[in-house]
Amino acid sequence: MAVKRVVIVGGGGAGDAAAFALRKKGFDGEVVIFSADQNRPYDRPYLSKEFLRAEVELAKVFLHDEDEYSKQKIELHLNQRVVGGSLAGRTVELEGGSKTRFDVLVLGLGGTPRWLPGVPRLENVHTLRSLRDCQALRKALKESSRVLLIGAGFIGAEVGASARQLGKEVLMVEAAPVPLTRALGQEVGEIYASIHRSKGVDLRTGTTVEAWHTKGKRVEGVTLSKGGREEVDLVLLAVGIDPSLDVPKALGLPIEAGGVSVDEGLRAADGVYCAGDIALHPHPVLGRAIRVEHWEVAKNQGRAIGAAIVGGHTPYTKVPYFWSDQYDVSLEYRGHASGDDFAVWRGDPKSLAFSVFYLRDGLVNGVLSMNDKKTNEAGGKLIESRRRVEEAALANTGVDLLDLIPAASS
């Protein structure tokens, strides 16, 4: 069947990238995006950094000028939530009951911020996911003096860094003994924590909120499991997201391990693709199923889906990549590993210019770099090569990592 109409559900990085990739690859049928957001697609990383700090104007945040969608003949429907559909009928159903047909369906649904039990829903308690969230948080930051961040993951840490750069006091509470241990390992987590403490963040690890002290519609303070009562005037809850799976479930798509099970080419069913936070993807390079909640991954998967719809189904092989800027530290990560993998260090951790390679069975599965872009790029090529490498060679800064790829033994 010739594809004449592609419907994209989700106006984030994945959906937007898929739409523009379709046009770039020469697709001349209908391209329709349904987005529950009130704003046209925007560059989410700005929300915890430059836009939050008022260093860039609103226009800079959007991925495309408003008229670019009409120029590319992309129908962009904002404030339109898809709630279900039928694979047999090739339709999706919108909130309100109307239905629209598709030949190919792309789901880039993202996720919603987790709200911990017991956290009050008051006017100075925020999450950060959308541009609207950011605008509310930016306004609140101007009026606050001491910010409480619940969670020391990347969003919490980036907002914490931005708040410190704006001159705010920051209290960061993390339940784990060391931040990011599960993803990056204890030693990297300790360095990460020390960076924030050196910048004046009051980081409390192994700590939770035991009680919330409120007045009217606002939080005025909290009692911590360690350290007693602390006064705060702004709270950000940054404890991850829950992937948005209601629509995939309604369509009867396979759900596994918190995501939609897709094939190597990101296809969940005939003519149905998933990208970004919801996609559990059997990565053909890494050799296992992974689900990655990062902006660059969502965009790259969206582009690949657009290309596949036009050019034919093909495995998606790009190695995951993400980055995070905090203060004067540039962090980059390629691959997909765990803090339990064997870590090989290269460079000087004390000067915050180093990389860590994460090995499993002698293969590099991930590489994290701080202020070490060249090593990170070479590490990505080592991951792609799937060649066994000597730990000593990885650690030796006198060895050109690119030379290890042809020289390594399989």
N, C-alpha and C positions, 0 to 999 in steps of 0.2 A: 504493500500500500504506500502510495506517495504521501510524504509528510507535508501537509499544507498549513497546519496550525499547531504551534507549540505554546503551551500554557505553562507559565513559571509561577510557582507559589512561593512567595518570599522575596522581599525587596532589599535583602542584604547583599553582602559581597558575592555570594555564590550565584544568586538569581540575576543580579545585574551583569556579572561577568558572562554568564551563559547567554543572555540576550544579545550583548554586543558581540560576543564571539560568533553567534549565528550569523549576524549581518556581515561580520568581517570575512567569514568563510563563504559568503555568497548565497545564504538562504534567502529566498524571496517570498516565502509564505508569511502567514500572520505570526507575530510574536507578541504575546500578552503577558504582562506581569501583574499579579494580584499581591498587593502588600498591605498588611494590617497597620503598617506605620503611617503616620500623618505626613511624614517628610519623604521626599524622593531619596534614593539610595545615597548614603554618605560613607565616608572613610572612618570606620569605627575607631581605629587607634588614636585619632585626634581627641577622642572624648575623655580619655584619662590623662592627656598630656597637654598639647599646645592650646587646643580650644578651651579646655577647662581652665587654663592659666590666662586666657584672653590674649594669647600671643598671635592668634590668627583670626581673621574675620570669618563669619558664618559661611560666606560664599566659597571659601577655601575648603570647607569640610565636605561639600558635596562631590560625588564622583564625576558628575557631568553637569554641564549647564542644563537648565530646564528645557530649553528648546532642542537639545540634542536627541531626546527621545522621539519627538515628532519628526525630526530630520531623518532619523534611522527607521522610522515607521515602527516604533516599538510602543505598544499601547501600555501605558503605566497607570494602573488603577490604585490609588492610595485609599487608606481607611477601608479597605475591602478584605475582610477576613474569610478565608476558606475554612469550612468546618467539616467537610466530608466529600463523598463522591462515589463513583462506581467505575471499576476497571472494565467491567463487561459493557457498560454503557458509554465508556470513554467520556465521562463528565466529572466535573467537580462542582460541589455545592457551596454557595456563598452564604454567609450569615444573612438571614432574612428569607432564605429559601430558594433564591434564583439559582439556575444551573448554567454552566457553560461547558461546551464540548472541547475536546483536545484530540489531536492525533498522537502527540508526544507530550508527556507531563514531566516537568522538572520540579523537584521539591528541594528548596533551600530554606528550611523553616527555622533554623537557628535554635534558640532555647530561651528560657525565662530564668531570671535570677532566683536562686534559692532563698527562701525566707525561713530562718530557723524558728523552731517552736519557742514560744515565749517572748519573741521580740515584738514589742508593741508597734502597731502601725500608726505612727504619729507624724506630725508635719515636718519634724526635723530628723526623721529616720529615712534614709535613702538607699536605693540600689542604683547601679549604673549599667545600663544596657543600651538604651536608645538615646538619640539626640535630645529628645525631650527630657529624659532623665538628667542628661549632662547640663542642660540649660538650668534646670531646677537646682542641681548641685552647685553649679557655678555661682548662681545668685546666693545660695545659702552660705557658700564659702566666704563670700565678701562680708557677710554679716556675722561670721563666727570667729571665735578665738581659739577654741580647743576642740579638735576633731577626734572622734573615736572611730577607728577602723576595725571592723570585725573580720579577720582573715588576712593573712600575709601572703596570699598568692599574688599573681602578676597584677591583677586589677587593683587590689588593695595596696600593693607596693607602689604602683605607678601613681595612684591618687595620693598616697602618702608623700611621695617625692614632690608631687606638684604642690600639695598643701604646704610643705616645708619651704619650697621655693617662693610661695606667696606669703611667707612669714607667719604661718599658723603653727600653734602647738599641735603635735600629733601623738595620740596614744593608739598604738596598734596592738591588738589582742589576737593571739594565735593559739589554738588549742594544742597543736603539736609541739613537742619539745624543741624542734628545730624546723624553721620554715622550709617547705619544698623538698623535704627529705625523700619522699616517695618518688618524686620525679627526677631529682638531681643528685640525691645522696646527701649524707650528713655534712661532709666537709664543705661542699659548695653552699649548702643551706646556711652554715655558720658564717661563711664569708658574706653571703647575701644579707644576713642579719646584722653583721658588723658594719656594713656600708650604711645601713639605715640608722643604726645607733650613732655612728660617727657624724651623721648629719643632723642629729638632735631628735630623732624619733624615739619616743619612749615605747620600746618594743617589749611586750610581756609574752613570753612563750610558755607553753604548758599551762595556759590560763584561759578561763572562760568567764562569761558574765553570769553571776549568780542571782542578781536582782537588778531591776530597772527602777529608777526613781524619776517620777514624772510629775509635771505640774501643768494642768490644763491639757493642751494638745502637744506638749513638748516633753522630750527627755531632758532632764537636768543633770543626771548623774547615773552611775552604775556602781554596783558592788561586785568586785572581782573575786574569783576563787583564790587569788594570791594578791595581797596588797590592799585589801579593803576598798573603801569608797573613793571614787574619782569623779570630779565634776567635768562635764562636757556639754557643749551646746550644739553639736552636730554629729550625726552617726551615719556611717556608710557600712552597709552589710555587703561584704564581698567574699562569699563562700561558694562560688561556683554557680553553675547553671544546671537546669534540668532540660535535656533535649526535648523539643516540641514534637511529640509522637502521636498526638490525637488524630491528625489527618492520615498518616500512614496506617494507624490501627483501623480507622474507619474504612480505608481502602482495602484492608486485608493483606497488607504487605508484611513480609516476615520480620518480626521484631526479635532481636537477640542482643544481650549484653548492653542494654541501654541505648540501642540504636536500631536503624533499619539495616538488615543484612543485604548487602549488594554484591554483585560479581566484581571481577577485577576491573571492569570498565565502568563501575559505579551505577550499574543497572539493577534495579530491584525487581522488576517485572518487565514484560514485553512493552517497550515504549514508555517506561517509567524510570527516571533517574533520580538519585538522591545525592546531595553534596553538603559539605560542611559538617556542622555539629551533629547531625542526625545519622551520618553515613558510617556504618561499620563495614570497612573495606578490607578485603583480603589483599594486602599489598604485595604485588608480584616481585618486588625487589627484596623486601624485608621478610617475606615468606610467612606472614601471619596476619590475622585480621586486626586492624587498628581503627580507632575512632578518635579524631583529633579536633579539639575545640580551639582552633586558632584562625585568625582572620586570613592570613596568607594562604592557608590550606583551602579554606572555603572558596576564595577567589580563583585559585588555580584549578580546583576541581570543577568549578563552574565553567571556566574557559574550555577545559577538556571535554566537558559534556556538550557544549555548543559545537565544538569541532567534530565530535563523534556523531552527532545527529546529522551533520552535513556529509562528513567523509566516511562514515561507517564505524561500527563498534570496534573499539580497540582498548587494550588494557591501559589503565592509568598508572604510570610508573614514577611520577615525580616524587622525590623524597620530601617528607614534611619539613617545613621551615617556619620559624617564627622569630621575632625580635622584640626587645623591650629596652627602651631608654629610660634610665632613672638617674637623676642628677647628671654627673659627667661619665656615667658608666653605660656603655653600649653592650647589651647582651644579645647574642645570636645563638640559635639552636637549630641543628639539622638532624633529621632522622627520627627515631622513636625508640627510646630505651627506658630504663627504670633505674632508680637509685640503688637497686640491688645488683645491677650489673657491675662487672669489674671496671674500676676507673683508673685510667692512665692519665697523669697530669703532664702538661707541657707548658713551659713558660714560668712566669713569676707571679704566684698568687698575691704576694705582699704588695706588688705594684699594681695589682688589678689589671694585668695584661697576661692572660693565660687562656689555655683551652683544656678541656677534660674530654677524653674519649671514653665512651662506654662500650665495653666489649662483652660479648656473649659467645662462648665456644670459639674464641679467637677471631671473631668477626666484629667489625665496628658497626654498632647499631645506632649510635648517636654521638654527636659532638656538641658540647656547649662551649662558647667562647665569650670572654669578657675583654672588650677592647682589643680583639685579635681577629679581625675580619678575614685576613688572608688564610689563616689556619682553618677557620670555619669553612671557607669555600673548598679548601683542599680536603677537609674532613668529609664534606658531602660527596666528593668524588670517590673517596675510600669506601664510604657506605655503599655507593652504587656499584662498585667493583665486585663486592662480595668475595674479596680475597682475604685470606688470613694474613695478618701482619704481626711483626715482632713488637712486643710491648716496649722494648728498649729503643727501637727506632722511632716509635711514636713520641716517646718522651724526650728524645734528643733534638734540641732546637737546631743543631747543626745539620740535621738530615732534611732534605727537601722531600716533603710528604708526597708530592706528585711522582717522585721517583719510586715510591713504594708500590705503586699500582702495577706497573709491568713487572717489577722484580719480585712481587709477593708470590708465594706458593699457594696453590689451591688446596 
